[in-house]
Amino acid sequence: MFSPQGPSLRELTVQALSSVERGYDLLAPKFDHTPFRTPDSILGATTRTLSERGPFTDGLDVCCGSGAGMAVVRALCPGRTTGVDFSTGMLAQARSAHPTATWVRADARALPFAAGFDLAVSFGALGHFLPTELPSLFEGVFRALRPGGVFAFPIGTLPPRTAVSHWVTLGFDLTMRVRNAVWRPPFVMYYRTNPLRAVLAGLAGAGFAAEAVALTELGQHGDGSPRCQLVLARRRPGAG
């Protein structure tokens, strides 16, 4: 599951018993050697799909982590490229990987940008937000985009009950709920708290025209449903 350069079981345990911010600060130097880093297959599929929705000039990577998503932003945006995250450790890794981009430390629930970007992306971060926190996230991204700008992020579809992965993700979420009920500070990371329908409704409430398109090249579940979809939310030109 992990490469030899990845974190040890002890390091993962310490991370899991920390806050989200502190946990990612600790994990940052080895994050790219874990399965938690967004796979290149998803980054590539996202880039190819977005290339048909442009053009874009200035791009923002929300919850940028160690900077994997910046490859997508830089492939699509010839202008200013910016990443934002609240983990100092993750930003250090991102800055090392992409030294010419701009890196900003901020909470994604209170983004400090206004109408400065044509494209915003995010990878692997949705599970770190409780449903009650999504409005502040979506409203902040809405403000950061220019009219007509696009907010895009991949979201995995829930596997059918017949799939082992269905029960693995359910078990993970239950474990995290128990952990957060008995241990402080909480570590918010869930797979099933923000289903696609609720996400699209939340984006619409923030002023976006939102849809989800299947990333067919990433395969299907046994029931024929796509394994991954790309949420595309466009800031309506007259909104806001």
C-alpha positions, 0 to 999 in steps of 0.5 A: 500500500505504501512505498518504502519512502512512505510513512511508517505505521507509527507516523500514520497513527500520530497523524490520525490522532492529531488535528487535520492541520497538524496531521498534514504538517507531519505527513507532508514530507512523505505524502507523495509516497502514499495512496492519499496523493491524487493519482496521475490518472485522475489528474490527466483525465481532469486536464483533458476534460477541462481542456474542452471547457476553456480557455482559461488564463489564471488558475487556483488550486484549492486545498492544494496539499503537496501541489499535485493539482498544480500540474493541471492548473499549469497545463491549462492556465498560461497566466497566474497560478496560485495554490492555497492550503492551511498546512504549512508543511504541505505548502512547503512541499508544493513550493519545492515542486512548483517554485514559480507558482504563488502559494498562500496559506489560508483556510478554504472556508474563508478564501482571501480572493476576489474575482481573480481567477478563470479556473479553480480546481481541487483534488481529494479535499471534499472529505475534509469538509462537513456538510455544514461547511460546504456553503462557506467553501463554495461561496469562497470559490465563487467569489474567487472566480471571475464571471464565467469562471469554472470550479472543477473537482473529481468526485468518486462515485459510491461503489455498489453494495456488492463491491468490497470497496463499498464496505471498506469506505463505510467501515472507514467512515464509521471508524472516523466517527468513533475516533472523533467522538472519543478523541480531540482534536477531531480529524475530519476525513470522510468518504460518504458525508458529501454525496454528489446530489448534495454537492451539486445542490450546494453549488447551485445555492452558491450561485453556480450552474453545476453538472457532473460528467463521467470520467469514462477513461477511469473505468466503471463499477460492476453495475456499470456506473462510472468510478469517478465523475468531474464536477463542473461548476461555472459561475454564472456571468450575471450572478453575485 
